[in-house]
């Protein structure tokens, strides 16, 4: 789960411009860096300006968030510069005070913050030493197949051990949101790392783009978790068609919401031999989000008042969604409650922010996730289960492990193992606080001991 329900409040900042210089006639190409002052600390923005055929282009990086090369638009006039980043609805306006210095402000989602830029050197790519690079000591094949129920095309990568036959295999299931086959987040590629490790140890791995991402068709927000479980089973059926794979040794590995989906698939088909749940919820989505709010914002250093304020906004939204099934009526109620009836007087940035939040929580996917209780499904799981979590996970706290274990064993299944890793976050990185802002700063993608535990358990289970 990688998206948070947070209320952003507008902050009015007055900018005092100093002596300015003309930008016209001088080449402003290069990297321009500045830091925003936020309640949780400093956030660096880097604008990479290039020139071709007399025209400037700009791309933006946010290193701490793992964002790179976000396309933008740039205009200059006299001593003024404006850079617009449409995909994130961000805008920078400023004035040159010297050949290598700009003073101005950054606006996004109703926020208006000071941002002074300085000419910088080359932008260093974040170090991700675990990300696999070719040549690989195994086969890597781009694959496509059709979902037998919906007819949607699904695309992914299948990695196969060299010169082996009849080996076990797994389908990887991503967490919340539209994820690519590598589950790319903040420069990390967790699923590529998992696939690389498992395939090197004799386990075939299928990792697939989510609906509407990369080569896969469909729309993730209009699909419920239960419907996404059928995508996982479509992957299992595809693997069964491969002569290299033992059809009786195909399992699922789900991360975050993927760990919610894996048991749904396992209870719907006898073709799932085992499941591995990475930071999976054992309680309703509503409960998870309340706990996520408390732990994640505290880890970011937010004061208790702000944490409780955000929780009140969550409860307000969730109450509307649970009591009003009509999406149109729910949207109107949410718009009135979130803006206290002042929507008409808001600026366009705040209106977009409110509308985006409403569209997200009012989607089919979110409505289903909010009230879904995984306990009854877990109680029906009959195949072997391995559940893992990190002690500093602020998105799906480690307390979910006992909920998962209790539910599975209540149904009579004693083939369940749980592992709790100390000082690990939601991505199973060694961490300090577990805060989501740490993810991009940590070079490690996944602790190798976690990878070894998964591989060893699968090989023990199928042998």
SEVEX-611042 format. One record per residue (C-alpha): residue number from 0; x, y, z; residue in one letter. Coordinates in nm, 3 decimals. Layout:
REM SEVEX-611042
- NUM:X:Y:Z:A
...
This chain:
REM SEVEX-611042
- 0:0.000:0.000:0.000:X
- 1:0.172:0.307:-0.119:X
- 2:-0.087:0.577:-0.124:X
- 3:-0.188:0.775:0.184:X
- 4:-0.504:0.967:0.263:X
- 5:-0.366:1.298:0.380:X
- 6:-0.522:1.644:0.397:X
- 7:-0.294:1.913:0.257:X
- 8:-0.365:2.264:0.383:X
- 9:-0.278:2.572:0.177:X
- 10:0.010:2.785:0.303:X
- 11:0.036:3.144:0.187:X
- 12:0.392:3.266:0.140:X
- 13:0.492:3.619:0.043:X
- 14:0.798:3.635:-0.182:X
- 15:1.024:3.940:-0.175:X
- 16:1.228:3.957:-0.496:X
- 17:1.572:4.110:-0.493:X
- 18:1.788:4.249:-0.772:X
- 19:1.723:4.064:-1.099:X
- 20:1.917:4.002:-1.419:X
- 21:1.809:3.932:-1.775:X
- 22:1.774:3.564:-1.873:X
- 23:1.732:3.652:-2.239:X
- 24:2.051:3.624:-2.437:X
- 25:2.227:3.392:-2.193:X
- 26:2.222:3.013:-2.194:X
- 27:2.037:2.882:-1.887:X
- 28:2.096:2.514:-1.973:X
- 29:2.204:2.293:-1.686:X
- 30:2.076:2.152:-1.360:X
- 31:1.906:2.388:-1.115:X
- 32:1.857:2.270:-0.758:X
- 33:1.656:2.404:-0.464:X
- 34:1.501:2.275:-0.142:X
- 35:1.145:2.315:-0.018:X
- 36:1.095:2.357:0.356:X
- 37:0.820:2.114:0.463:X
- 38:0.694:2.016:0.810:X
- 39:0.874:1.682:0.768:X
- 40:1.206:1.836:0.655:X
- 41:1.378:1.956:0.339:X
- 42:1.279:1.824:-0.004:X
- 43:1.514:1.885:-0.296:X
- 44:1.376:1.958:-0.642:X
- 45:1.607:1.951:-0.944:X
- 46:1.511:2.109:-1.277:X
- 47:1.720:1.978:-1.567:X
- 48:1.711:2.238:-1.845:X
- 49:1.843:2.160:-2.193:X
- 50:1.844:2.351:-2.521:X
- 51:1.788:2.225:-2.875:X
- 52:1.713:2.423:-3.191:X
- 53:1.693:2.743:-2.989:X
- 54:1.422:2.606:-2.757:X
- 55:1.449:2.503:-2.395:X
- 56:1.317:2.178:-2.248:X
- 57:1.292:2.089:-1.880:X
- 58:1.265:1.769:-1.677:X
- 59:1.230:1.750:-1.300:X
- 60:1.382:1.510:-1.044:X
- 61:1.280:1.464:-0.681:X
- 62:1.567:1.246:-0.551:X
- 63:1.422:1.167:-0.207:X
- 64:1.103:1.041:-0.369:X
- 65:1.282:0.844:-0.638:X
- 66:1.118:1.052:-0.912:X
- 67:1.326:1.129:-1.220:X
- 68:1.281:1.292:-1.560:X
- 69:0.927:1.419:-1.509:X
- 70:0.846:1.605:-1.830:X
- 71:0.779:1.978:-1.802:X
- 72:0.729:2.300:-1.998:X
- 73:0.946:2.610:-1.968:X
- 74:0.913:2.974:-2.074:X
- 75:1.145:3.269:-2.015:X
- 76:1.083:3.639:-2.064:X
- 77:1.327:3.906:-1.960:X
- 78:1.440:3.821:-1.606:X
- 79:1.146:3.585:-1.546:X
- 80:1.121:3.209:-1.575:X
- 81:0.824:2.976:-1.545:X
- 82:0.835:2.594:-1.537:X
- 83:0.516:2.391:-1.544:X
- 84:0.507:2.016:-1.459:X
- 85:0.162:1.906:-1.579:X
- 86:0.162:1.543:-1.461:X
- 87:0.196:1.646:-1.095:X
- 88:0.018:1.981:-1.135:X
- 89:0.323:2.171:-1.017:X
- 90:0.438:2.516:-1.122:X
- 91:0.752:2.719:-1.054:X
- 92:0.782:3.093:-1.117:X
- 93:1.091:3.294:-1.044:X
- 94:1.336:3.567:-1.141:X
- 95:1.709:3.553:-1.211:X
- 96:1.919:3.734:-0.952:X
- 97:2.246:3.623:-1.115:X
- 98:2.362:3.392:-1.390:X
- 99:2.347:3.096:-1.151:X
- 100:2.073:3.197:-0.906:X
- 101:1.692:3.221:-0.925:X
- 102:1.452:3.326:-0.652:X
- 103:1.084:3.231:-0.667:X
- 104:0.809:2.997:-0.549:X
- 105:0.673:2.650:-0.610:X
- 106:0.297:2.591:-0.625:X
- 107:0.125:2.255:-0.613:X
- 108:-0.217:2.139:-0.493:X
- 109:-0.288:2.473:-0.330:X
- 110:0.051:2.500:-0.160:X
- 111:0.271:2.800:-0.228:X
- 112:0.627:2.769:-0.097:X
- 113:0.957:2.954:-0.127:X
- 114:1.198:2.784:-0.364:X
- 115:1.529:2.943:-0.460:X
- 116:1.736:2.765:-0.724:X
- 117:2.111:2.743:-0.776:X
- 118:2.306:2.608:-1.072:X
- 119:2.421:2.257:-0.979:X
- 120:2.650:1.990:-1.117:X
- 121:2.561:1.652:-1.257:X
- 122:2.267:1.472:-1.097:X
- 123:2.377:1.145:-0.941:X
- 124:2.151:0.847:-1.003:X
- 125:2.035:0.677:-0.681:X
- 126:2.239:0.369:-0.598:X
- 127:2.038:0.048:-0.626:X
- 128:2.306:-0.225:-0.613:X
- 129:2.056:-0.514:-0.597:X
- 130:1.875:-0.428:-0.919:X
- 131:1.969:-0.710:-1.159:X
- 132:2.142:-0.627:-1.487:X
- 133:2.211:-0.857:-1.782:X
- 134:2.365:-1.092:-1.868:X
- 135:2.160:-1.313:-1.635:X
- 136:2.253:-1.670:-1.536:X
- 137:1.900:-1.776:-1.633:X
- 138:1.647:-1.731:-1.912:X
- 139:1.440:-1.411:-1.918:X
- 140:1.140:-1.407:-2.153:X
- 141:0.887:-1.134:-2.232:X
- 142:0.542:-1.294:-2.231:X
- 143:0.181:-1.206:-2.308:X
- 144:-0.134:-1.407:-2.240:X
- 145:-0.509:-1.350:-2.231:X
- 146:-0.718:-1.349:-1.914:X
- 147:-0.962:-1.638:-1.974:X
- 148:-1.253:-1.458:-1.808:X
- 149:-1.222:-1.094:-1.913:X
- 150:-1.029:-1.130:-2.238:X
- 151:-0.781:-0.867:-2.120:X
- 152:-0.422:-0.896:-2.240:X
- 153:-0.170:-0.930:-1.958:X
- 154:0.203:-0.878:-2.015:X
- 155:0.502:-0.961:-1.803:X
- 156:0.842:-1.125:-1.768:X
- 157:0.903:-1.494:-1.704:X
- 158:1.242:-1.595:-1.567:X
- 159:1.342:-1.962:-1.591:X
- 160:1.645:-2.146:-1.448:X
- 161:1.889:-2.272:-1.711:X
- 162:1.876:-2.632:-1.832:X
- 163:1.627:-2.753:-1.575:X
- 164:1.285:-2.910:-1.609:X
- 165:0.988:-2.964:-1.383:X
- 166:1.082:-2.690:-1.138:X
- 167:0.852:-2.492:-0.905:X
- 168:0.723:-2.148:-0.999:X
- 169:0.560:-1.841:-0.847:X
- 170:0.340:-1.555:-0.965:X
- 171:0.421:-1.218:-0.802:X
- 172:0.126:-0.994:-0.701:X
- 173:0.190:-0.621:-0.652:X
- 174:0.061:-0.388:-0.382:X
- 175:-0.190:-0.105:-0.403:X
- 176:-0.204:0.118:-0.709:X
- 177:-0.107:0.084:-1.072:X
- 178:0.227:-0.097:-1.050:X
- 179:0.457:-0.222:-1.321:X
- 180:0.589:-0.578:-1.328:X
- 181:0.893:-0.481:-1.117:X
- 182:0.672:-0.306:-0.858:X
- 183:0.897:-0.003:-0.917:X
- 184:0.890:0.243:-0.629:X
- 185:1.131:0.529:-0.558:X
- 186:1.399:0.390:-0.786:X
- 187:1.374:0.043:-0.631:X
- 188:1.254:-0.262:-0.825:X
- 189:1.156:-0.511:-0.553:X
- 190:0.995:-0.768:-0.783:X
- 191:1.293:-0.770:-1.019:X
- 192:1.516:-0.838:-0.717:X
- 193:1.288:-1.116:-0.588:X
- 194:1.265:-1.275:-0.934:X
- 195:1.642:-1.262:-0.978:X
- 196:1.712:-1.428:-0.642:X
- 197:1.449:-1.701:-0.670:X
- 198:1.537:-1.791:-1.029:X
- 199:1.905:-1.820:-0.938:X
- 200:1.791:-2.073:-0.676:X
- 201:1.585:-2.291:-0.909:X
- 202:1.240:-2.128:-0.891:X
- 203:1.070:-1.986:-1.201:X
- 204:0.906:-1.645:-1.155:X
- 205:0.630:-1.467:-1.345:X
- 206:0.596:-1.095:-1.274:X
- 207:0.323:-0.903:-1.456:X
- 208:0.220:-0.542:-1.523:X
- 209:-0.100:-0.446:-1.340:X
- 210:-0.415:-0.367:-1.538:X
- 211:-0.364:-0.054:-1.744:X
- 212:0.015:-0.048:-1.691:X
- 213:0.286:-0.126:-1.946:X
- 214:0.167:-0.401:-2.175:X
- 215:-0.141:-0.501:-1.974:X
- 216:-0.495:-0.392:-2.056:X
- 217:-0.771:-0.278:-1.820:X
- 218:-0.811:-0.024:-1.540:X
- 219:-0.693:-0.083:-1.185:X
- 220:-0.924:0.161:-1.002:X
- 221:-1.236:0.017:-1.162:X
- 222:-1.132:-0.332:-1.052:X
- 223:-1.184:-0.479:-0.704:X
- 224:-0.923:-0.685:-0.521:X
- 225:-1.138:-0.992:-0.585:X
- 226:-1.127:-0.925:-0.958:X
- 227:-0.751:-0.875:-0.941:X
- 228:-0.726:-1.219:-0.780:X
- 229:-0.847:-1.362:-1.110:X
- 230:-0.548:-1.194:-1.279:X
- 231:-0.319:-1.386:-1.043:X
- 232:-0.496:-1.710:-1.134:X
- 233:-0.464:-1.625:-1.503:X
- 234:-0.088:-1.619:-1.438:X
- 235:-0.107:-1.959:-1.270:X
- 236:-0.296:-2.105:-1.568:X
- 237:-0.035:-1.958:-1.803:X
- 238:0.246:-2.121:-1.603:X
- 239:0.065:-2.456:-1.614:X
- 240:0.089:-2.441:-1.993:X
- 241:0.468:-2.424:-1.980:X
- 242:0.638:-2.763:-2.015:X
- 243:0.937:-2.648:-1.807:X
- 244:0.725:-2.600:-1.494:X
- 245:0.579:-2.853:-1.251:X
- 246:0.205:-2.774:-1.263:X
- 247:0.160:-2.902:-0.906:X
- 248:0.424:-2.667:-0.761:X
- 249:0.296:-2.322:-0.860:X
- 250:0.251:-2.067:-0.581:X
- 251:0.177:-1.699:-0.525:X
- 252:0.382:-1.425:-0.360:X
- 253:0.184:-1.113:-0.272:X
- 254:0.318:-0.787:-0.131:X
- 255:0.096:-0.553:0.072:X
- 256:-0.245:-0.558:-0.100:X
- 257:-0.102:-0.844:-0.306:X
- 258:-0.092:-1.036:0.021:X
- 259:-0.465:-0.968:0.053:X
- 260:-0.525:-1.095:-0.300:X
- 261:-0.317:-1.415:-0.278:X
- 262:-0.551:-1.588:-0.027:X
- 263:-0.852:-1.494:-0.244:X
- 264:-0.689:-1.671:-0.539:X
- 265:-0.576:-1.968:-0.328:X
- 266:-0.928:-2.033:-0.201:X
- 267:-1.070:-2.012:-0.553:X
- 268:-0.844:-2.272:-0.716:X
- 269:-0.680:-2.602:-0.628:X
- 270:-0.397:-2.510:-0.865:X
- 271:-0.228:-2.284:-0.604:X
- 272:0.026:-2.499:-0.416:X
- 273:0.140:-2.240:-0.160:X
- 274:0.130:-1.867:-0.084:X
- 275:0.384:-1.620:0.058:X
- 276:0.241:-1.304:0.215:X
- 277:0.478:-1.005:0.236:X
- 278:0.350:-0.732:0.471:X
- 279:-0.008:-0.844:0.414:X
- 280:-0.315:-0.708:0.597:X
- 281:-0.501:-0.934:0.837:X
- 282:-0.773:-0.677:0.915:X
- 283:-1.014:-0.459:0.717:X
- 284:-0.885:-0.185:0.491:X
- 285:-1.046:0.077:0.715:X
- 286:-0.853:-0.051:1.018:X
- 287:-0.530:-0.070:0.819:X
- 288:-0.566:0.289:0.701:X
- 289:-0.632:0.421:1.053:X
- 290:-0.322:0.243:1.182:X
- 291:-0.124:0.355:0.878:X
- 292:-0.225:0.715:0.945:X
- 293:-0.106:0.702:1.306:X
- 294:0.222:0.521:1.248:X
- 295:0.333:0.677:0.919:X
- 296:0.268:1.039:1.016:X
- 297:0.430:0.988:1.355:X
- 298:0.737:0.841:1.185:X
- 299:0.752:1.152:0.964:X
- 300:0.759:1.371:1.275:X
- 301:0.408:1.513:1.246:X
- 302:0.258:1.649:1.572:X
- 303:-0.024:1.457:1.742:X
- 304:-0.275:1.729:1.655:X
- 305:-0.207:1.693:1.282:X
- 306:-0.223:1.314:1.306:X
- 307:-0.561:1.326:1.476:X
- 308:-0.686:1.590:1.234:X
- 309:-0.601:1.369:0.939:X
- 310:-0.768:1.073:1.109:X
- 311:-1.086:1.277:1.149:X
- 312:-1.081:1.352:0.777:X
- 313:-1.036:0.980:0.705:X
- 314:-1.331:0.889:0.927:X
- 315:-1.547:1.156:0.764:X
- 316:-1.475:1.015:0.418:X
- 317:-1.512:0.651:0.520:X
- 318:-1.849:0.714:0.687:X
- 319:-1.983:0.866:0.365:X
- 320:-1.855:0.576:0.155:X
- 321:-2.001:0.313:0.387:X
- 322:-2.343:0.478:0.409:X
- 323:-2.395:0.608:0.054:X
- 324:-2.370:0.341:-0.219:X
- 325:-2.449:0.585:-0.501:X
- 326:-2.115:0.719:-0.629:X
- 327:-2.261:1.046:-0.758:X
- 328:-2.434:1.130:-0.432:X
- 329:-2.129:1.021:-0.234:X
- 330:-1.908:1.253:-0.440:X
- 331:-2.133:1.551:-0.363:X
- 332:-2.139:1.470:0.008:X
- 333:-1.761:1.429:0.018:X
- 334:-1.707:1.756:-0.167:X
- 335:-1.930:1.943:0.080:X
- 336:-1.779:1.783:0.390:X
- 337:-1.416:1.809:0.283:X
- 338:-1.445:2.177:0.194:X
- 339:-1.703:2.271:0.458:X
- 340:-1.922:2.400:0.179:X
- 341:-1.656:2.638:0.044:X
- 342:-1.568:2.444:-0.273:X
- 343:-1.699:2.717:-0.509:X
- 344:-1.464:2.975:-0.359:X
- 345:-1.151:2.763:-0.376:X
- 346:-0.871:2.819:-0.627:X
- 347:-0.823:2.570:-0.911:X
- 348:-0.533:2.395:-0.741:X
- 349:-0.731:2.313:-0.428:X
- 350:-1.033:2.210:-0.632:X
- 351:-0.820:1.964:-0.828:X
- 352:-0.675:1.827:-0.506:X
- 353:-1.021:1.773:-0.356:X
- 354:-1.157:1.621:-0.678:X
- 355:-0.861:1.385:-0.713:X
- 356:-0.901:1.264:-0.354:X
- 357:-1.274:1.209:-0.403:X
- 358:-1.224:1.019:-0.729:X
- 359:-0.972:0.791:-0.557:X
- 360:-1.175:0.703:-0.248:X
- 361:-1.499:0.681:-0.447:X
- 362:-1.356:0.427:-0.693:X
- 363:-1.477:0.066:-0.708:X
- 364:-1.137:-0.054:-0.592:X
- 365:-1.125:0.166:-0.281:X
- 366:-1.485:0.104:-0.178:X
- 367:-1.422:-0.271:-0.187:X
- 368:-1.087:-0.246:-0.007:X
- 369:-1.227:-0.026:0.268:X
- 370:-1.475:-0.282:0.403:X
- 371:-1.321:-0.613:0.295:X
- 372:-1.240:-0.838:0.591:X
- 373:-0.966:-1.092:0.503:X
- 374:-1.031:-1.311:0.809:X
- 375:-1.301:-1.541:0.660:X
- 376:-1.093:-1.595:0.345:X
- 377:-0.777:-1.670:0.543:X
- 378:-0.972:-1.927:0.744:X
- 379:-1.049:-2.114:0.421:X
- 380:-0.688:-2.132:0.299:X
- 381:-0.575:-2.497:0.289:X
- 382:-0.234:-2.472:0.123:X
- 383:0.096:-2.396:0.305:X
- 384:0.144:-2.028:0.398:X
- 385:0.447:-1.817:0.485:X
- 386:0.372:-1.468:0.621:X
- 387:0.647:-1.209:0.677:X
- 388:0.652:-0.857:0.814:X
- 389:0.895:-0.593:0.937:X
- 390:0.890:-0.461:1.294:X
- 391:0.904:-0.100:1.170:X
- 392:0.644:-0.129:0.894:X
- 393:0.425:0.185:0.921:X
- 394:0.198:0.092:0.631:X
- 395:0.089:-0.256:0.737:X
- 396:0.212:-0.294:1.097:X
- 397:0.361:-0.622:1.216:X
- 398:0.060:-0.684:1.445:X
- 399:-0.111:-0.818:1.131:X
- 400:0.103:-1.132:1.151:X
- 401:-0.085:-1.264:1.454:X
- 402:-0.418:-1.183:1.287:X
- 403:-0.316:-1.380:0.978:X
- 404:-0.186:-1.675:1.180:X
- 405:-0.495:-1.687:1.398:X
- 406:-0.735:-1.676:1.104:X
- 407:-0.557:-1.948:0.904:X
- 408:-0.523:-2.187:1.198:X
- 409:-0.885:-2.128:1.299:X
- 410:-0.981:-2.305:0.978:X
- 411:-0.774:-2.609:1.067:X
- 412:-0.468:-2.531:0.853:X
- 413:-0.153:-2.586:1.057:X
- 414:0.083:-2.538:0.761:X
- 415:0.150:-2.173:0.838:X
- 416:0.479:-2.005:0.929:X
- 417:0.534:-1.643:1.027:X
- 418:0.857:-1.443:1.029:X
- 419:0.909:-1.103:1.189:X
- 420:1.218:-0.911:1.080:X
- 421:1.357:-0.659:1.324:X
- 422:1.430:-0.302:1.209:X
- 423:1.267:-0.359:0.869:X
- 424:1.014:-0.140:0.689:X
- 425:0.727:-0.212:0.448:X
- 426:0.973:-0.289:0.166:X
- 427:1.179:-0.518:0.393:X
- 428:1.473:-0.279:0.395:X
- 429:1.688:-0.231:0.703:X
- 430:1.571:0.109:0.827:X
- 431:1.583:0.360:1.110:X
- 432:1.227:0.484:1.164:X
- 433:1.028:0.295:0.901:X
- 434:0.905:0.627:0.757:X
- 435:0.811:0.618:0.390:X
- 436:1.048:0.911:0.329:X
- 437:1.337:0.674:0.410:X
- 438:1.258:0.431:0.126:X
- 439:1.438:0.627:-0.146:X
- 440:1.733:0.712:0.078:X
- 441:1.815:0.347:0.151:X
- 442:2.034:0.176:-0.109:X
- 443:1.916:-0.172:-0.013:X
- 444:1.603:-0.284:-0.199:X
- 445:1.530:-0.597:0.008:X
- 446:1.732:-0.754:0.290:X
- 447:1.905:-1.064:0.142:X
- 448:1.806:-1.260:0.453:X
- 449:1.441:-1.201:0.363:X
- 450:1.505:-1.331:0.012:X
- 451:1.683:-1.637:0.149:X
- 452:1.397:-1.707:0.391:X
- 453:1.143:-1.699:0.108:X
- 454:1.351:-1.920:-0.122:X
- 455:1.437:-2.174:0.149:X
- 456:1.074:-2.202:0.260:X
- 457:0.944:-2.255:-0.096:X
- 458:1.202:-2.522:-0.177:X
- 459:1.133:-2.699:0.154:X
- 460:0.757:-2.681:0.095:X
- 461:0.759:-2.829:-0.256:X
- 462:1.014:-3.105:-0.180:X
